[in-house]
């Protein structure tokens, strides 16, 4: 089996992978916040508008 414990960045050395990972993590966090906010609004609408 191959050893996948180390991340190898040799495919594109000119790319700034730490910045890419930070952007991706921010995107996932924002998506999670948006989804939970939407779910909360829908739940409140179901409670108070029926």
PyMOL commands that set and color helices and strands:
alter all, ss='L'
color gray80, all
select helices_A, chain A and resi 17-48
alter helices_A, ss='H'
color red, helices_A
deselect
rebuild
show_as cartoon
